[in-house]
Amino acid sequence: MRKILFIIDKLELKYFEFNKLVTNFWIIKGFLDRGAEVYITTIPNLSLKEDVAYTKCYETFVSEDNIFYKNIQIEKEIDSFDLVMFRPDPPVDIDYINATYIFDFVTKPQVINSPRAIRDFNEKLHSVYFKDLMSENIVTASLEEIEQFLSIHKEIVLKPLNRCFGSGVMYLYEGDPNTRTIINTMTNNETTLVMVQKFIKGVKNGDKRVLTLGDKVLRYSVKKLPTGDDFKFNTHNDNFITNAELSNEEISAFTGVAKKLNSMGISMAGLDVIDGKIIEVNVTSPCYFIKEINNLYNIHLEDEICDFLLTDSLLSL
């Protein structure tokens, strides 16, 4: 019997049952339905004793088509698992980084995504690996450089490098009376690097979540729509999510991204795309919008994901 460990977010553990908005719900249930033993834990429950990595974890189970966990904490060697799904949410702070170090001492199980790869990959900054598929951008803490970039492109977006869900993202237009205040706030008075991108007007029509799985791009996608009071998607609600099946041209364009990421140890990623341009590459705990895709396309996306994780040469069981 396959033994699988999920490292999830503390908030997700608190609201574990019935949380069908969360990608982990569907993958965990898919594994349990296939007869696997699935355990969950959080970053504070990881430990290292000498050079052996351990976790205190909880066993999960299915009941009446929902998932639950037994409120009995069990300590296990991480090497006793066949597969580890490393999916804590950002921010990638010092606690997150320290958790990735624990996995430098894990030798047996396949870990997805690779904690070392996540540690080495910034979701905003390293999107530049795919600069031919991005809009114009710079990464800088310089007020002068950002103002020059703004004068060229007229409308820009500034993003913190270590936050998620659109948190802290700011829009600026040329002539905005708050320009210097916003830049100085974002860069902590020119001491903190930020991603600066040319504003893509198509954002008003939403951004696509392009999903990668190993070397391939999934055909099924969703478009995340901005809320009425914002230029970006910030509410995980069915009213702001529509279907967005990818064309053959889009799949071809983003397959190279999937292959590059997979070669780095990032088997599962979510590309945020506006008008064919990548604005971000989500690798920490990418949301696959499984509930929404299943409803929109009348499929079971979790089956394809679980089959890939268990049979497509990722596990030698």
N, C-alpha and C positions, 0 to 999 in steps of 0.2 A: 504493500500500500504506500502510495506516495505521501510524503510528509512535506507540508508547505508552510512557510512562515511569512506573514505580512507585517512590515513595519508601517504603521499608519499614524495619522496625526492624533494628538491628545483629544482634540475636539471631536474627531470622528469616532474615537473610542467611546466618548461620553454619549453620543447619539448613534450608536452602532446599529441597533435594530431598526428595521423598516426604512432605512435611509437609502431609498432607491435612486436618489439623485447622484449618489457617489459611485464612481467607477469601481471601487473595490468591492462594493456590495455584490455587483453582478459577477465579477471574476471569482470572488470567494464562493458564491453560491454555485457557479459553474463547476468549480473544483470539487465542492462537496457533493454535487449531484453525480460526479464521476467517481465517487468513492474515495477521494483523497482525505487525509487528515489535514485540517487547516487550523493554524494557530495565529493569533494576533498579538502584537506588542507595540510599544511606543519607545521613542528614543531614551527617556529616562530609565527604562527597564533593560537597557543593554549594559553589559559589563565585560571586563577583561580580567581574568585571573591568571597570573603569569602570562603565558602567550596563548591562552585558550579563551575564545569569545563565547559568552553566555547571554541568554535572555530569560527574563521572567515573562511568561506569556500565558494566554488564555486559549483554551480549545473552543472552536466554533462548531455550530451544528445547525441543521435546517429543521424547521418545524412549521407546518402549514404555509409553505412557500415563502417563508421569511428566514433570515439568519439571526442567530443569537450566539452568545458565548457563555460558557460556564464560569461563574464568578469564583473560580479557584485558580490561584496563580501557581504556575508550574515553572520550575527552572530547567532549561535545556541548553545543551551545547548547540551553538548555531550550526556547527558542522554535522549535526545529526539530521538536518533537514536535506531534502533533495532540491528544493527550490526556495529562494527567498525573494519576495517582492518588496523592494526598498522604495516606499512611497509616502514618506512624511511630506507634508506641505511646506513650502517656503514660509517665512524668509530663510535663506541660507545663512544663518547666523553662526556664532561660534559653537553653539550646542549642536547644530546640524553638522558642521564640519567635524566636530569631535566624534559624532556618530559614524561618519564615513571612515574615520581612522580605525574604529573597532573592526571594520570589515577588511582591513589590511591583514588581519590574522585569521580570516575565514578562508578555508582551502577547498572544502568539498562541494558545497551547493553552488549551482548557478544563481547569480544575484542579478536581478533586473529591476531597474537599470543599475549598471555598475556604479557603486558608490564613489569609486575613484573617478570614473568618467563624469559623474555629476559634479564632483568636487572641482574638476578641471574645466567644467563647461558652464559659463554664465549665460542664462537664457536670453539676455538682451545682447550683451557684448559679442558673444561667439556666434550670433546670427550672421555676423559679418563673414563667416566662412562661406556664406552663400550670397555674397555681395551682388552677383549678377541677377539675383532674384529679389533684391531688396530695393527700396527707394533710397535716395541719397541720405547719408547719415554720418555723424561723427560721434566719438566718445571723448569727452573732455570735461575739465572742471573750470575752464577759462571763460570768464565773462566776455572778454573781447572776441574769442573764437565763436561763442554762441551768438553774439550779436552780429558778427559777420555772416554766419550761416543764416540767421534770420533775415538779414538784408538781401541775401541772394534768393531765398525761397519764399519769403513773405509770410508764410504760415508754417509753424513747426510744432513738434511735440517733444517734451522732455520727459524722460523716464528714469526713476531710480533703478539701479542695477540689481538690487537684491530683494525686490518686493513682487507681489503677485496680485492677480485678480484686478488689474488696473489701478491698484492702490498707488497714490502719489503721482500719477501721470498728469501732466499739465500741458495745456494748449496755449500757444502764443502767436499773435499776429503782429506784423510790423506796425509800429505806432501805438501798440498797447501801452497805456501810461504806467502799468505795473511791471513792465518788462524787466527792469533791473532788480526789482524786489523779488519777482518770481525766480529769476536766475540765481540770485544770491541765496534765496531760501533753498532751492533745489540742490545747489552745490555747496551748501554750508559755507558761504563766502569763499568760494573757489578752492575748497579743500576736499570735495567729494566728487568723484567722477560720475557723470550721467550720460545716458544715451540720448542723443538728439537726432530726430528724424524729420525729414520733410513731411509735412502734413499731407495725407492722401484724402482728397475730397470725397472719394467713394466710401469713406468710413460711415457716412450718413446712411448708407444702404446696408451696413453691417460688415462683419468680417467672417470669413470661413474658418472653421477648424478642420484642417487637413491632418488626417491620422496616419502615422506610419507604424508598421508592424514588421520588424526585421528589415529585410531589403525592399519591402513593398509598400505602396501607398494604397490605403483602403479606398474603394470607390465611394463609399457612403460618407457623407459629410453633413455638417449643419452650418447654418449661417446664424451668427449671434448678432442680434439687432441692438442698436443703442436705445437707451431709455429716453423718455421725453425730455429729461432735464440734464442730459449728458451727451457727449459725442461718442461714447464708447459703451460697450456691453458691461453692465455691472450688476445685473439682477438675474440669478439663475432661475428663470421662470419660463414656462412653456409659451407664454405670450410673446417672448422675445427670442424665440428659437424657431427657425424654419428649416426645411430640407434644402440641401445644396449639393446634389450629386455632382461629382467631378467629371469633367470632360476627359477624353483620351489625351488631349494636349496638356491639360493640367497634371494628370497622372504621370505623363512622361516627364514633364518639367521637374516634378518634385520627387521622382524616383531616385534621382542622383543624391538628393538630400537624405533620403531614407538610407541609402547604401552607405553614405559617409557616416551618418550617425551610428548605424549598426556596427560598422567597423571600429568605432570608438567605444563600443560597449553600451550604446543607447539603443535598445531594441524597441522601445515604445516612446513615441514623441507626438506632440501635437503642434502643428505649425499654424500660427495665426496669419491669415492671408487676406489682403485687401486688393482688389483689382489685379490679382496675379502676383502681388508683391508680398514677400514675407515681412512681417513686422516683429515677429517674436518666435522663438523655438522653445516650446515647453518640454522640459525633460525630467523635472523633479517628480511630480505626481500628476502627469497630464490627464485631464478629464477627457474621456472618450464619449461622453454624452450618450451612454448606452441606452438608457431609458427612452430618450428622445428619438434616437436613431431607430430603435426597435419599433416605436409607435409610428414614426413617419414613413418607414420603408417596409413595415410588416416583416421584419427579420428578427433573428436572435444573434446580435453581434457578439455577445459574450461567448457563444459557441466557437466562433472563428478565433477569438483571442485565446481561449483556453486550449483549443486544439493546437494552435501555434506554440503556445508555451510548453505544452506537454509532449508534442510529437515532432515538431519541426527541427530536429537535431539540436535542440537546446538542452535536452536532458538525456543523459546516458544512464537509464535506470534499468 
